[in-house]
Amino acid sequence: MPDKVIGARPRPRVAIIGEFNNKDIEGLKSLFPTSWIALDNASLENMVDPREIDLAILGRNVDKSPRWLESVHVISFSEKPIILPGPYIGDLLGMTNKVTTEEFVLPDLPLPLNLLRESALARIETVKGWEPIKIIHGQKTSVDEDQVSDKICSDGALLIDPYSGLPFATHFVRPQSNLGVTWLPKSVYEILPWVELICIQLAELDSEAFPDFGNWMNNENWMTRDELSLRKTIRELETERNKVDKEYSKKIEQASNQLRSAMLEANNGIRKLVTAQGDELVNHVANVFLRLGFQVTNVDNTKNDEQQKLEDLRIRFQDLEWEAIIEVRGYSRSGGTTADLARLARFARHYEKETGKAPAKMIYIVNGQIELPPYQRQQPLISAPHDVEEFGRQGGLIIWALDLYKLIVQGNEHDLEIARKTLIEANGRWA
């Protein structure tokens, strides 16, 4: 099922570009539930993304046509030599040289178009000086396709030059997209009635873009009181829904911004237990033991550069005569090595020499296989169970860094208390 678009404006959504008189503007606004009015394309694109537009209506003074007209229905009243989309992709619609004849041919038209044409003819004194419309052909696979394109334009003609056979005005549908193109380039064509009639015809082809358009029973002049009341209720509910949609969209955007901040904080903080190695990993492990209530010493911070490498951390718990040494290791591919266990045993001997007693526990913490996502990683030393068992008998404890991460992000205070106890008492593998 496709995602539901939230906050979509009712259709048809119409761009009205160019200069129109106030009567035409008000009439056009009453025809369409959604409209944008702009003097030129640049101003329009500051109001709306053209991909939202169903129909573009161009005024008589428009002298430049935007490329996105290829993707919408077009009704143009421009008297300028602009370029409009032709019947096929690559074809364009343009003007030719002015004619010197006063003759024209009236092709047969459906009754509604014919009645409007008769109204326009009453205003025509002569067609002398008019510019016929022609197809500027793009590249095609055959001459036949050019002829088909010409025929589509001519079949939609309202008036035709008898000598060139080219239309003075035309209305057709592009076969590949089912989008209409109408060009009525003289002031004899009254804008409002022609737009309404053309849109009624387009609604028969594109009911999605023109839902219920042209159905006289949906015209408020012919609706009952109950219908008018219910239509008003629907509009009020739609307005309220859009308002709620906007409010929730704003809340979702705010929560999304907070989530991004929280993720960034986690990535630079606690999630380093899952992604880091080296000193960065050691520092975040130290923070975990501080959170668990241990006193933590970073051994590297207590020795000079000339002293040999020792364990990473030492931890004590309150006043107990208990101190553990910790070695922290991160590996891109490995899950840890038994050589690290031998290294810890050496550190334990050094600790005993230094303090006069053995450490209460040796702890080996591993963040292994960092190149893999956490759910694909294996526990440390999973293929060396005997070494793990022997390490436990020697007072050693192996901790997976992922378990520390889960403890901190998922555990409550009771879980932390249990973890403190098991860290002190457990041997072998900590779980």
QUIWOFEN-V906525 format. One record per residue. RES is the residue in three letters. SS is DSSP state (a for helix, b for strand, c for the rest). OMEGA is omega in whole degrees, 0 to 359 (* if undefined). Layout:
RES/SS/OMEGA
RES/SS/OMEGA
This chain:
MET/c/181
PRO/c/179
ASP/c/178
LYS/c/177
VAL/c/181
ILE/c/175
GLY/c/181
ALA/c/179
ARG/c/183
PRO/c/183
ARG/c/2
PRO/c/178
ARG/b/196
VAL/b/173
ALA/b/180
ILE/b/190
ILE/b/177
GLY/c/181
GLU/c/177
PHE/c/176
ASN/c/186
ASN/a/180
LYS/a/179
ASP/a/180
ILE/a/181
GLU/a/180
GLY/a/180
LEU/a/179
LYS/a/179
SER/a/180
LEU/a/191
PHE/c/181
PRO/c/180
THR/b/180
SER/b/174
TRP/b/184
ILE/b/182
ALA/b/179
LEU/c/180
ASP/c/185
ASN/a/181
ALA/a/178
SER/a/180
LEU/a/184
GLU/a/171
ASN/c/180
MET/c/191
VAL/c/171
ASP/c/182
PRO/a/179
ARG/a/178
GLU/a/188
ILE/c/174
ASP/c/187
LEU/b/173
ALA/b/176
ILE/b/184
LEU/b/180
GLY/c/188
ARG/c/184
ASN/c/184
VAL/c/182
ASP/c/176
LYS/c/181
SER/c/181
PRO/c/181
ARG/a/184
TRP/a/174
LEU/a/178
GLU/a/186
SER/a/182
VAL/c/169
HIS/b/184
VAL/b/168
ILE/b/184
SER/b/173
PHE/c/185
SER/c/175
GLU/c/181
LYS/c/179
PRO/c/180
ILE/c/178
ILE/c/178
LEU/b/178
PRO/b/176
GLY/c/183
PRO/c/183
TYR/c/177
ILE/c/183
GLY/c/176
ASP/c/177
LEU/b/180
LEU/b/181
GLY/b/180
MET/b/176
THR/b/177
ASN/b/180
LYS/b/179
VAL/c/178
THR/c/181
THR/c/173
GLU/c/183
GLU/c/174
PHE/c/181
VAL/b/178
LEU/c/177
PRO/c/177
ASP/c/179
LEU/c/171
PRO/c/188
LEU/a/182
PRO/a/179
LEU/a/181
ASN/a/179
LEU/a/178
LEU/a/178
ARG/a/178
GLU/a/177
SER/a/179
ALA/a/182
LEU/a/180
ALA/c/181
ARG/c/183
ILE/c/173
GLU/c/178
THR/c/174
VAL/c/179
LYS/c/182
GLY/c/176
TRP/c/178
GLU/b/175
PRO/b/180
ILE/b/179
LYS/b/176
ILE/b/171
ILE/b/190
HIS/c/170
GLY/c/180
GLN/c/178
LYS/c/183
THR/c/182
SER/c/176
VAL/a/181
ASP/a/181
GLU/a/175
ASP/a/180
GLN/a/177
VAL/a/180
SER/a/178
ASP/a/182
LYS/a/178
ILE/a/180
CYS/a/182
SER/a/180
ASP/a/179
GLY/c/185
ALA/b/172
LEU/b/175
LEU/b/183
ILE/b/170
ASP/c/186
PRO/c/185
TYR/c/178
SER/c/184
GLY/c/182
LEU/c/181
PRO/b/170
PHE/b/177
ALA/b/184
THR/b/177
HIS/b/180
PHE/b/178
VAL/b/179
ARG/b/187
PRO/c/186
GLN/c/184
SER/c/183
ASN/c/178
LEU/b/184
GLY/b/173
VAL/b/178
THR/b/178
TRP/b/181
LEU/c/196
PRO/c/177
LYS/c/185
SER/c/178
VAL/c/180
TYR/c/179
GLU/c/191
ILE/a/190
LEU/a/181
PRO/a/179
TRP/a/178
VAL/a/182
GLU/a/181
LEU/a/179
ILE/a/181
CYS/a/175
ILE/a/178
GLN/a/179
LEU/a/180
ALA/a/178
GLU/a/181
LEU/a/187
ASP/c/183
SER/c/179
GLU/c/180
ALA/c/183
PHE/c/183
PRO/c/177
ASP/c/183
PHE/c/177
GLY/c/176
ASN/c/187
TRP/a/180
MET/a/176
ASN/a/177
ASN/c/186
GLU/a/178
ASN/a/184
TRP/a/181
MET/c/177
THR/c/179
ARG/a/179
ASP/a/180
GLU/a/179
LEU/a/180
SER/a/180
LEU/a/177
ARG/a/178
LYS/a/179
THR/a/180
ILE/a/180
ARG/a/179
GLU/a/179
LEU/a/178
GLU/a/177
THR/a/180
GLU/a/179
ARG/a/179
ASN/a/178
LYS/a/179
VAL/a/178
ASP/a/180
LYS/a/180
GLU/a/181
TYR/a/176
SER/a/178
LYS/a/179
LYS/a/179
ILE/a/178
GLU/a/179
GLN/a/179
ALA/a/179
SER/a/177
ASN/a/178
GLN/a/179
LEU/a/179
ARG/a/178
SER/a/179
ALA/a/179
MET/a/178
LEU/a/178
GLU/a/179
ALA/a/180
ASN/a/180
ASN/c/183
GLY/c/190
ILE/c/183
ARG/c/173
LYS/a/175
LEU/a/182
VAL/a/190
THR/a/190
ALA/c/171
GLN/c/179
GLY/a/184
ASP/a/180
GLU/a/179
LEU/a/179
VAL/a/182
ASN/a/181
HIS/a/172
VAL/a/177
ALA/a/179
ASN/a/178
VAL/a/181
PHE/a/173
LEU/a/179
ARG/a/181
LEU/c/176
GLY/c/179
PHE/c/168
GLN/b/188
VAL/b/174
THR/b/173
ASN/b/188
VAL/a/180
ASP/a/181
ASN/a/184
THR/a/182
LYS/c/177
ASN/c/186
ASP/c/185
GLU/c/181
GLN/c/181
GLN/c/179
LYS/c/178
LEU/c/177
GLU/c/183
ASP/c/187
LEU/b/167
ARG/b/181
ILE/b/175
ARG/b/177
PHE/c/178
GLN/c/184
ASP/c/180
LEU/c/174
GLU/c/187
TRP/c/177
GLU/b/180
ALA/b/173
ILE/b/186
ILE/b/171
GLU/b/183
VAL/b/182
ARG/b/174
GLY/b/182
TYR/c/179
SER/c/185
ARG/c/184
SER/c/174
GLY/c/183
GLY/c/182
THR/c/177
THR/a/177
ALA/a/177
ASP/a/178
LEU/a/177
ALA/a/179
ARG/a/178
LEU/a/178
ALA/a/177
ARG/a/178
PHE/a/180
ALA/a/178
ARG/a/177
HIS/a/179
TYR/a/181
GLU/a/178
LYS/a/183
GLU/a/188
THR/a/182
GLY/c/177
LYS/c/180
ALA/c/175
PRO/c/179
ALA/c/181
LYS/b/169
MET/b/183
ILE/b/180
TYR/b/181
ILE/b/187
VAL/b/166
ASN/b/188
GLY/c/176
GLN/c/184
ILE/c/180
GLU/c/181
LEU/c/172
PRO/c/186
PRO/a/185
TYR/a/178
GLN/a/185
ARG/c/176
GLN/c/177
GLN/c/179
PRO/c/175
LEU/c/183
ILE/c/181
SER/c/180
ALA/c/185
PRO/a/182
HIS/a/178
ASP/a/178
VAL/a/180
GLU/a/180
GLU/a/178
PHE/a/178
GLY/a/179
ARG/a/180
GLN/c/180
GLY/c/181
GLY/b/180
LEU/b/179
ILE/b/183
ILE/b/175
TRP/b/182
ALA/a/179
LEU/a/177
ASP/a/175
LEU/a/180
TYR/a/181
LYS/a/180
LEU/a/185
ILE/a/186
VAL/a/184
GLN/a/187
GLY/c/173
ASN/c/183
GLU/a/178
HIS/a/178
ASP/a/179
LEU/a/178
GLU/a/178
ILE/a/180
ALA/a/178
ARG/a/182
LYS/a/182
THR/a/177
LEU/a/180
ILE/a/190
GLU/a/190
ALA/c/171
ASN/c/180
GLY/b/180
ARG/b/182
TRP/c/179
ALA/c/*
